[in-house]
Amino acid sequence: MNPIREILAKQKVLIIDGAFGTELERKGYDINDSLWSAKFLMENPEAIGEVHKDYLEAGSSKPIIVYPNGGATYNALTKTWDGLSKSASYGKMAHIWYKKGASIIGGCCQTTPFDIAQIAQWVRY
């Protein structure tokens, strides 16, 4: 079954969030960059958490989903990854994301079964 339909079968309305960039701008953040969302994820993740928190406190029932990459930076010119993956701290960071409200946590580029196992370790035990 479609996950949205499953939620709607249990509740009449699913309240989601609003304009993320607009909210950052309202708070005084500069989003004048074509890649502002990536820039905030890399340089100011606290601002992202701040806006998510505001929407949750306002009544959003949308789950917070976190699926970051392994910590390296993608170089579009060479089409390679630069820097080291931060796998050693992935499980610890995932637990912090969970405590800040994330309810769906996984991984994207350069994450490994080891990274997912770190998440599973504190979720299951």
Secondary structure as GFF3:
##gff-version 3
##sequence-region A 1 125
A	DSSP	alpha_helix	3	10	.	.	.	ID=ss1
A	DSSP	alpha_helix	20	26	.	.	.	ID=ss2
A	DSSP	alpha_helix	36	43	.	.	.	ID=ss3
A	DSSP	alpha_helix	45	58	.	.	.	ID=ss4
A	DSSP	beta_strand	64	66	.	.	.	ID=ss5
A	DSSP	beta_strand	73	75	.	.	.	ID=ss6
A	DSSP	beta_strand	80	82	.	.	.	ID=ss7
A	DSSP	three_ten_helix	87	89	.	.	.	ID=ss8
A	DSSP	alpha_helix	90	99	.	.	.	ID=ss9
A	DSSP	beta_strand	102	105	.	.	.	ID=ss10
A	DSSP	alpha_helix	113	124	.	.	.	ID=ss11
###
